[in-house]
Amino acid sequence: MKVPKRLQPLVDDGLVDEVMAQLMSGKEAQVYVVRCGDSLRCAKVFKEAKQRSFKQAVQYQEGRKMRNSRRARAMSKKTRYGQKEQEQAWLSAEVDALYRLASAGVRVPKPYGFVDGVLLMELVADDEGYAAPRLDDVTLSAEQARDYHGQVMADVVRMLCAGLVHGDLSEFNVLLDPQGPVIIDLPQAVDAAGNNHAARMLQRDVDNMRAYFGRFAPELLATDYGSEIWALYEAGDLHPDSTLTGVFEQDTASVDVADLMEVIDDVRAEEAERLAPVWDGE
């Protein structure tokens, strides 16, 4: 096929020998199957910010650490340079996440590099060498659903132990190869310790997986792995090999309203005292 404009630099530099076919086109990126020497790989071409919605990016970027202080300051401003740096940070997040998660034993595509907004990575394939299907495209037996659900929960735990929450996990961004599920699409991965939305996003990720696999194994619908995983994480008891039960008892203890109001009144009094004007002299 004709080489897309965004892939031409990779062809010119010898990183890609041939563009075989377009694999998919989504809101965030277009993905192509490319040949690199004797290997088939994926080239994920991220769309420019003006071609996609960037509004929700703020909640995902909260807590991400910037190595360059000048870059961090620029990103906090609305200048053209700041927006460009914010866009670059958003795009490079997937590469950083892939390397970190692959090292942590999470099943993700192996990354090979990131050049000019193009992520070159492993092609997740089926038994015949074709691109592996998404979970949304397959029908599972109850046994397969339980097995794959367990694998995904184990990867969610490994991700959290590596400090990340996927943030948008569903049947649409999990591929199925002969060994089981492979998690993809990570530009929105959030920092678990530094993002105030992390707990809610992890719960949503787990709930999405529960709903999908529960179509084939209804007993999974009664589980609460999300709350269990996050509780272990908050307590410092979560490990890559932690054994999960899927059972979690919510804290239903009643709140002592009187004590709570007393604490609030004390805080208000301290704040009023701190803000009170200080007069010199009489």
C-alpha positions as CSV (number, residue, x, y, z in Angstrom):
1,M,0.0,0.0,0.0
2,K,1.0,3.6,-0.3
3,V,3.2,4.8,2.6
4,P,1.2,7.2,4.8
5,K,2.8,10.6,5.2
6,R,3.4,10.1,9.0
7,L,5.2,6.8,8.4
8,Q,7.5,8.0,5.6
9,P,10.2,9.3,8.0
10,L,10.4,5.8,9.6
11,V,10.8,4.2,6.1
12,D,13.4,6.8,5.1
13,D,15.4,6.0,8.3
14,G,15.2,2.3,7.7
15,L,13.1,1.6,10.8
16,V,10.3,0.3,8.6
17,D,10.9,-1.6,5.4
18,E,7.3,-1.9,4.2
19,V,3.8,-0.8,5.2
20,M,1.6,-3.8,4.7
21,A,-1.9,-2.7,5.7
22,Q,-4.0,-0.5,7.9
23,L,-5.2,-2.5,10.9
24,M,-7.5,0.0,12.5
25,S,-8.5,3.6,12.8
26,G,-9.8,5.1,16.0
27,K,-10.4,8.4,17.7
28,E,-6.9,8.6,19.1
29,A,-4.8,6.9,16.5
30,Q,-4.4,4.8,13.3
31,V,-2.6,1.5,13.5
32,Y,-0.7,-0.1,10.6
33,V,0.9,-3.5,10.1
34,V,4.5,-2.9,9.0
35,R,7.4,-5.1,8.1
36,C,10.7,-4.5,9.8
37,G,13.2,-6.9,8.3
38,D,11.8,-10.4,8.7
39,S,9.3,-9.4,11.4
40,L,5.8,-8.0,11.3
41,R,5.1,-5.2,13.8
42,C,2.5,-2.5,14.5
43,A,3.0,1.2,13.9
44,K,0.5,3.3,15.9
45,V,0.2,6.7,14.5
46,F,-1.3,9.1,17.0
47,K,-3.6,11.8,15.7
48,E,-2.8,15.4,16.4
49,A,-4.5,17.1,19.3
50,K,-6.7,19.2,17.1
51,Q,-8.2,16.0,15.5
52,R,-9.2,14.5,18.8
53,S,-10.8,15.4,22.1
54,F,-8.1,16.5,24.6
55,K,-10.5,17.7,27.4
56,Q,-10.4,14.6,29.5
57,A,-6.6,14.5,29.4
58,V,-6.2,16.7,32.6
59,Q,-7.6,14.1,35.0
60,Y,-5.3,11.4,33.5
61,Q,-2.2,13.5,33.6
62,E,-2.6,14.5,37.3
63,G,0.4,13.1,39.3
64,R,2.6,12.4,36.3
65,K,6.2,13.3,37.1
66,M,8.0,15.6,34.7
67,R,11.8,15.1,34.5
68,N,12.3,18.5,33.0
69,S,11.2,21.4,35.3
70,R,11.0,23.9,32.3
71,R,8.7,21.5,30.5
72,A,6.5,21.1,33.6
73,R,6.2,24.9,33.9
74,A,5.3,25.2,30.3
75,M,2.7,22.5,30.5
76,S,0.9,24.5,33.3
77,K,0.4,27.4,30.9
78,K,-1.8,27.9,27.9
79,T,0.9,29.0,25.5
80,R,1.4,27.3,22.2
81,Y,4.7,25.9,23.5
82,G,3.0,24.6,26.7
83,Q,0.2,22.9,24.7
84,K,2.9,21.3,22.4
85,E,4.8,20.0,25.4
86,Q,1.5,18.7,27.0
87,E,0.7,16.9,23.8
88,Q,4.2,15.3,23.7
89,A,3.9,14.2,27.3
90,W,0.5,12.6,26.6
91,L,1.9,10.7,23.6
92,S,5.1,9.5,25.3
93,A,3.1,8.2,28.3
94,E,2.1,5.1,26.4
95,V,5.7,4.3,25.6
96,D,6.8,4.8,29.2
97,A,3.9,2.7,30.4
98,L,4.6,-0.1,28.0
99,Y,8.3,-0.4,29.0
100,R,7.4,-0.2,32.7
101,L,4.6,-2.8,32.5
102,A,6.6,-5.2,30.3
103,S,9.3,-5.2,32.9
104,A,6.7,-5.9,35.6
105,G,5.5,-9.0,33.8
106,V,2.2,-7.5,32.6
107,R,1.1,-8.9,29.2
108,V,1.4,-5.8,26.9
109,P,2.8,-5.4,23.4
110,K,6.6,-5.1,23.4
111,P,7.6,-1.5,22.4
112,Y,10.4,-0.9,19.9
113,G,10.5,2.8,19.8
114,F,8.7,6.1,19.5
115,V,9.5,8.5,16.6
116,D,7.7,11.7,15.6
117,G,4.3,10.6,17.1
118,V,4.6,7.0,15.9
119,L,4.8,4.1,18.3
120,L,6.5,1.0,16.9
121,M,5.6,-2.1,18.8
122,E,5.0,-5.9,18.7
123,L,2.1,-7.2,16.5
124,V,0.0,-9.3,18.8
125,A,-1.0,-12.3,16.6
126,D,-3.2,-15.3,16.6
127,D,-2.2,-18.9,15.8
128,E,-2.0,-18.2,12.1
129,G,0.1,-15.0,12.4
130,Y,-2.8,-12.6,11.8
131,A,-3.6,-9.7,14.1
132,A,-5.2,-11.1,17.3
133,P,-8.9,-10.3,17.9
134,R,-10.2,-8.0,20.6
135,L,-12.2,-9.5,23.4
136,D,-15.2,-7.8,22.0
137,D,-14.9,-9.9,18.8
138,V,-14.9,-13.3,20.5
139,T,-17.3,-15.7,22.1
140,L,-16.1,-17.5,25.2
141,S,-17.0,-20.6,27.2
142,A,-17.7,-20.1,30.9
143,E,-14.4,-21.8,31.6
144,Q,-12.5,-19.6,29.3
145,A,-14.2,-16.5,30.7
146,R,-13.2,-17.5,34.3
147,D,-9.6,-18.2,33.2
148,Y,-9.1,-15.0,31.2
149,H,-10.8,-12.9,33.9
150,G,-8.3,-14.3,36.4
151,Q,-5.4,-13.4,34.0
152,V,-6.6,-9.9,33.6
153,M,-7.1,-9.4,37.3
154,A,-3.6,-10.6,37.9
155,D,-2.3,-8.1,35.3
156,V,-4.3,-5.3,37.0
157,V,-2.6,-6.2,40.2
158,R,0.9,-6.2,38.5
159,M,0.1,-2.8,37.0
160,L,-0.9,-1.4,40.3
161,C,2.2,-2.8,41.9
162,A,4.2,-1.0,39.2
163,G,2.4,2.2,40.1
164,L,0.0,2.5,37.3
165,V,-3.8,2.2,36.6
166,H,-4.9,1.6,33.0
167,G,-7.7,4.1,33.3
168,D,-9.7,2.9,30.3
169,L,-9.7,-0.9,30.5
170,S,-12.5,-2.7,28.6
171,E,-13.1,-5.5,26.1
172,F,-12.2,-3.0,23.4
173,N,-8.6,-2.7,24.4
174,V,-7.7,-6.2,25.4
175,L,-6.5,-8.5,22.6
176,L,-6.6,-12.3,22.8
177,D,-3.6,-14.3,21.5
178,P,-3.0,-18.1,22.0
179,Q,-1.7,-17.5,25.5
180,G,-4.5,-15.3,26.7
181,P,-5.4,-11.6,27.1
182,V,-2.9,-8.8,26.1
183,I,-3.7,-5.3,27.4
184,I,-3.3,-2.4,24.9
185,D,-3.9,1.3,24.6
186,L,-2.2,3.0,27.5
187,P,-1.7,6.7,26.7
188,Q,-4.2,7.5,29.5
189,A,-2.5,5.3,32.2
190,V,-2.5,7.2,35.5
191,D,0.0,7.4,38.4
192,A,-1.7,5.4,41.2
193,A,-0.1,7.2,44.0
194,G,-0.2,10.8,42.6
195,N,-3.6,10.9,40.9
196,N,-6.7,11.6,43.0
197,H,-8.9,9.7,40.4
198,A,-6.8,6.5,40.5
199,A,-9.1,4.5,42.9
200,R,-12.2,5.4,40.9
201,M,-10.5,4.6,37.6
202,L,-9.2,1.2,38.8
203,Q,-12.7,0.4,40.1
204,R,-14.1,1.3,36.7
205,D,-11.5,-0.8,34.9
206,V,-12.3,-3.9,37.0
207,D,-16.0,-3.3,36.8
208,N,-15.8,-3.2,33.0
209,M,-13.9,-6.5,32.9
210,R,-16.4,-8.1,35.4
211,A,-19.3,-7.0,33.2
212,Y,-17.7,-8.4,30.0
213,F,-16.6,-11.8,31.4
214,G,-19.8,-12.0,33.4
215,R,-21.7,-12.4,30.1
216,F,-20.2,-15.9,29.8
217,A,-19.7,-16.7,33.4
218,P,-22.5,-15.0,35.4
219,E,-21.1,-15.9,38.8
220,L,-18.3,-13.3,38.2
221,L,-21.0,-10.6,38.4
222,A,-21.2,-11.1,42.1
223,T,-17.5,-10.4,42.7
224,D,-15.8,-7.2,43.9
225,Y,-12.2,-7.5,42.9
226,G,-11.8,-3.7,42.4
227,S,-12.5,-2.8,46.1
228,E,-10.4,-5.8,47.3
229,I,-7.4,-4.8,45.1
230,W,-7.5,-1.1,46.1
231,A,-7.9,-1.9,49.8
232,L,-4.8,-4.2,49.7
233,Y,-2.9,-1.5,47.9
234,E,-3.8,1.3,50.4
235,A,-2.8,-1.0,53.2
236,G,0.6,-1.7,51.6
237,D,-0.3,-5.4,51.4
238,L,-0.6,-5.7,47.6
239,H,2.0,-7.8,45.8
240,P,2.4,-9.1,42.2
241,D,1.5,-12.6,43.5
242,S,-1.3,-11.6,45.9
243,T,-4.1,-14.1,46.1
244,L,-7.5,-12.5,45.5
245,T,-10.9,-13.8,46.5
246,G,-13.2,-11.3,44.7
247,V,-15.0,-10.8,48.1
248,F,-14.9,-7.5,49.9
249,E,-17.0,-6.3,52.8
250,Q,-17.8,-2.6,52.6
251,D,-17.3,-0.6,55.8
252,T,-20.8,0.2,56.9
253,A,-19.9,1.7,60.3
254,S,-21.9,4.8,61.0
255,V,-20.2,8.1,61.2
256,D,-20.2,10.0,64.5
257,V,-21.7,13.3,63.1
258,A,-21.0,15.2,66.4
259,D,-17.3,14.3,66.3
260,L,-17.1,15.1,62.7
261,M,-18.7,18.6,63.2
262,E,-16.3,19.2,66.1
263,V,-13.3,18.5,63.8
264,I,-14.7,20.8,61.1
265,D,-15.3,23.6,63.6
266,D,-11.8,23.3,64.9
267,V,-10.4,23.5,61.4
268,R,-12.5,26.5,60.6
269,A,-11.4,28.3,63.8
270,E,-7.7,27.6,63.0
271,E,-8.2,28.9,59.5
272,A,-9.9,32.1,60.8
273,E,-7.1,32.7,63.2
274,R,-4.5,32.2,60.5
275,L,-6.3,34.7,58.2
276,A,-7.0,37.3,60.8
277,P,-5.1,40.6,60.3
278,V,-2.1,41.3,62.5
279,W,-1.8,44.9,63.8
280,D,1.4,46.5,64.9
281,G,1.2,48.8,67.9
282,E,-1.9,49.9,69.7
